[in-house]
């Protein structure tokens, strides 16, 4: 899942919300995005 925002606080909030329900792993910044 790719989470994008200009504000780091928004990204952190979304990740925290997802982590409450699912086990997640942060793989860092996306280097390449395959647009399908």
Biopython code that builds the backbone (N, CA, C, O; Angstrom):
import numpy as np
from Bio.PDB.StructureBuilder import StructureBuilder

atoms = [
    (1, "UNK", "N", (0.855, -1.155, 0.000)),
    (1, "UNK", "CA", (0.000, 0.000, 0.000)),
    (1, "UNK", "C", (0.908, 1.227, 0.000)),
    (1, "UNK", "O", (1.870, 1.298, 0.765)),
    (2, "UNK", "N", (0.603, 2.167, -0.843)),
    (2, "UNK", "CA", (1.363, 3.407, -0.917)),
    (2, "UNK", "C", (0.535, 4.511, -0.282)),
    (2, "UNK", "O", (-0.605, 4.751, -0.681)),
    (3, "UNK", "N", (1.111, 5.180, 0.705)),
    (3, "UNK", "CA", (0.435, 6.292, 1.380)),
    (3, "UNK", "C", (1.181, 7.560, 0.991)),
    (3, "UNK", "O", (2.393, 7.655, 1.189)),
    (4, "UNK", "N", (0.467, 8.531, 0.442)),
    (4, "UNK", "CA", (1.113, 9.751, -0.034)),
    (4, "UNK", "C", (0.446, 10.981, 0.554)),
    (4, "UNK", "O", (-0.780, 11.079, 0.601)),
    (5, "UNK", "N", (1.271, 11.916, 1.000)),
    (5, "UNK", "CA", (0.801, 13.204, 1.502)),
    (5, "UNK", "C", (1.991, 14.141, 1.585)),
    (5, "UNK", "O", (3.129, 13.695, 1.733)),
    (6, "UNK", "N", (1.737, 15.413, 1.491)),
    (6, "UNK", "CA", (2.805, 16.401, 1.661)),
    (6, "UNK", "C", (3.143, 16.582, 3.138)),
    (6, "UNK", "O", (4.230, 17.049, 3.477)),
    (7, "UNK", "N", (2.217, 16.214, 4.008)),
    (7, "UNK", "CA", (2.402, 16.411, 5.447)),
    (7, "UNK", "C", (2.767, 15.092, 6.123)),
    (7, "UNK", "O", (2.024, 14.114, 6.040)),
    (8, "UNK", "N", (3.923, 15.077, 6.795)),
    (8, "UNK", "CA", (4.385, 13.865, 7.467)),
    (8, "UNK", "C", (3.439, 13.442, 8.584)),
    (8, "UNK", "O", (3.310, 12.250, 8.862)),
    (9, "UNK", "N", (2.779, 14.394, 9.223)),
    (9, "UNK", "CA", (1.846, 14.070, 10.305)),
    (9, "UNK", "C", (0.657, 13.268, 9.788)),
    (9, "UNK", "O", (0.157, 12.381, 10.480)),
    (10, "UNK", "N", (0.209, 13.570, 8.592)),
    (10, "UNK", "CA", (-0.913, 12.835, 7.992)),
    (10, "UNK", "C", (-0.490, 11.397, 7.701)),
    (10, "UNK", "O", (-1.246, 10.462, 7.967)),
    (11, "UNK", "N", (0.690, 11.218, 7.167)),
    (11, "UNK", "CA", (1.193, 9.874, 6.881)),
    (11, "UNK", "C", (1.308, 9.075, 8.171)),
    (11, "UNK", "O", (0.897, 7.915, 8.219)),
    (12, "UNK", "N", (1.859, 9.680, 9.212)),
    (12, "UNK", "CA", (2.001, 8.996, 10.499)),
    (12, "UNK", "C", (0.648, 8.617, 11.077)),
    (12, "UNK", "O", (0.498, 7.535, 11.644)),
    (13, "UNK", "N", (-0.328, 9.484, 10.943)),
    (13, "UNK", "CA", (-1.670, 9.215, 11.455)),
    (13, "UNK", "C", (-2.324, 8.049, 10.717)),
    (13, "UNK", "O", (-2.935, 7.182, 11.341)),
    (14, "UNK", "N", (-2.201, 8.028, 9.407)),
    (14, "UNK", "CA", (-2.776, 6.939, 8.611)),
    (14, "UNK", "C", (-2.093, 5.621, 8.962)),
    (14, "UNK", "O", (-2.760, 4.602, 9.138)),
    (15, "UNK", "N", (-0.764, 5.638, 9.064)),
    (15, "UNK", "CA", (-0.042, 4.422, 9.410)),
    (15, "UNK", "C", (-0.432, 3.915, 10.792)),
    (15, "UNK", "O", (-0.565, 2.708, 10.990)),
    (16, "UNK", "N", (-0.615, 4.816, 11.746)),
    (16, "UNK", "CA", (-1.020, 4.415, 13.099)),
    (16, "UNK", "C", (-2.411, 3.793, 13.089)),
    (16, "UNK", "O", (-2.654, 2.805, 13.780)),
    (17, "UNK", "N", (-3.311, 4.357, 12.321)),
    (17, "UNK", "CA", (-4.662, 3.812, 12.228)),
    (17, "UNK", "C", (-4.684, 2.420, 11.622)),
    (17, "UNK", "O", (-5.417, 1.545, 12.084)),
    (18, "UNK", "N", (-3.884, 2.217, 10.591)),
    (18, "UNK", "CA", (-3.806, 0.900, 9.957)),
    (18, "UNK", "C", (-3.154, -0.105, 10.909)),
    (18, "UNK", "O", (-3.572, -1.261, 10.983)),
    (19, "UNK", "N", (-2.123, 0.345, 11.637)),
    (19, "UNK", "CA", (-1.401, -0.543, 12.556)),
    (19, "UNK", "C", (-2.276, -1.015, 13.711)),
    (19, "UNK", "O", (-1.987, -2.047, 14.318)),
    (20, "UNK", "N", (-3.334, -0.283, 14.025)),
    (20, "UNK", "CA", (-4.249, -0.716, 15.084)),
    (20, "UNK", "C", (-4.996, -1.982, 14.687)),
    (20, "UNK", "O", (-5.361, -2.779, 15.551)),
    (21, "UNK", "N", (-5.226, -2.176, 13.404)),
    (21, "UNK", "CA", (-6.022, -3.311, 12.920)),
    (21, "UNK", "C", (-5.181, -4.417, 12.282)),
    (21, "UNK", "O", (-5.567, -5.586, 12.304)),
    (22, "UNK", "N", (-4.027, -4.044, 11.710)),
    (22, "UNK", "CA", (-3.225, -5.001, 10.953)),
    (22, "UNK", "C", (-1.763, -4.908, 11.362)),
    (22, "UNK", "O", (-1.303, -3.886, 11.870)),
    (23, "UNK", "N", (-1.045, -6.000, 11.129)),
    (23, "UNK", "CA", (0.394, -6.006, 11.320)),
    (23, "UNK", "C", (1.001, -5.364, 10.074)),
    (23, "UNK", "O", (0.747, -5.826, 8.962)),
    (24, "UNK", "N", (1.793, -4.316, 10.239)),
    (24, "UNK", "CA", (2.349, -3.626, 9.073)),
    (24, "UNK", "C", (3.870, -3.560, 9.158)),
    (24, "UNK", "O", (4.455, -3.709, 10.230)),
    (25, "UNK", "N", (4.494, -3.335, 8.010)),
    (25, "UNK", "CA", (5.937, -3.143, 7.930)),
    (25, "UNK", "C", (6.183, -1.941, 7.027)),
    (25, "UNK", "O", (5.692, -1.897, 5.900)),
    (26, "UNK", "N", (6.939, -0.974, 7.519)),
    (26, "UNK", "CA", (7.264, 0.212, 6.728)),
    (26, "UNK", "C", (8.507, -0.084, 5.896)),
    (26, "UNK", "O", (9.583, -0.323, 6.444)),
    (27, "UNK", "N", (8.362, -0.068, 4.593)),
    (27, "UNK", "CA", (9.477, -0.349, 3.696)),
    (27, "UNK", "C", (10.189, 0.920, 3.236)),
    (27, "UNK", "O", (11.083, 0.860, 2.392)),
    (28, "UNK", "N", (9.798, 2.065, 3.789)),
    (28, "UNK", "CA", (10.464, 3.313, 3.437)),
    (28, "UNK", "C", (9.861, 3.973, 2.211)),
    (28, "UNK", "O", (8.740, 3.669, 1.803)),
    (29, "UNK", "N", (10.623, 4.873, 1.641)),
    (29, "UNK", "CA", (10.149, 5.618, 0.471)),
    (29, "UNK", "C", (10.065, 4.720, -0.747)),
    (29, "UNK", "O", (10.888, 3.823, -0.930)),
    (30, "UNK", "N", (9.070, 4.967, -1.571)),
    (30, "UNK", "CA", (8.926, 4.219, -2.825)),
    (30, "UNK", "C", (9.954, 4.741, -3.823)),
    (30, "UNK", "O", (10.055, 5.947, -4.051)),
    (31, "UNK", "N", (10.707, 3.833, -4.410)),
    (31, "UNK", "CA", (11.691, 4.231, -5.413)),
    (31, "UNK", "C", (11.109, 4.168, -6.813)),
    (31, "UNK", "O", (11.559, 4.870, -7.719)),
    (32, "UNK", "N", (10.098, 3.314, -6.980)),
    (32, "UNK", "CA", (9.477, 3.130, -8.286)),
    (32, "UNK", "C", (8.016, 2.770, -8.060)),
    (32, "UNK", "O", (7.708, 1.960, -7.186)),
    (33, "UNK", "N", (7.121, 3.355, -8.830)),
    (33, "UNK", "CA", (5.693, 3.054, -8.723)),
    (33, "UNK", "C", (5.219, 2.570, -10.085)),
    (33, "UNK", "O", (5.337, 3.280, -11.084)),
    (34, "UNK", "N", (4.683, 1.359, -10.115)),
    (34, "UNK", "CA", (4.168, 0.781, -11.348)),
    (34, "UNK", "C", (2.722, 1.217, -11.494)),
    (34, "UNK", "O", (1.865, 0.765, -10.735)),
    (35, "UNK", "N", (2.435, 2.074, -12.441)),
    (35, "UNK", "CA", (1.091, 2.617, -12.617)),
    (35, "UNK", "C", (0.211, 1.675, -13.427)),
    (35, "UNK", "O", (0.223, 1.697, -14.658)),
    (36, "UNK", "N", (-0.537, 0.864, -12.731)),
    (36, "UNK", "CA", (-1.446, -0.071, -13.416)),
    (36, "UNK", "C", (-2.858, 0.433, -13.248)),
    (36, "UNK", "O", (-3.798, -0.190, -13.740)),
]
sb = StructureBuilder()
sb.init_structure("model")
sb.init_model(0)
sb.init_chain("A")
sb.init_seg("    ")
for serial, (resi, resn, name, xyz) in enumerate(atoms, 1):
    if name == "N":
        sb.init_residue(resn, " ", resi, " ")
    sb.init_atom(name, np.array(xyz, "f"), 0.0, 1.0, " ", f" {name:<3s}", serial, name[0])
structure = sb.get_structure()
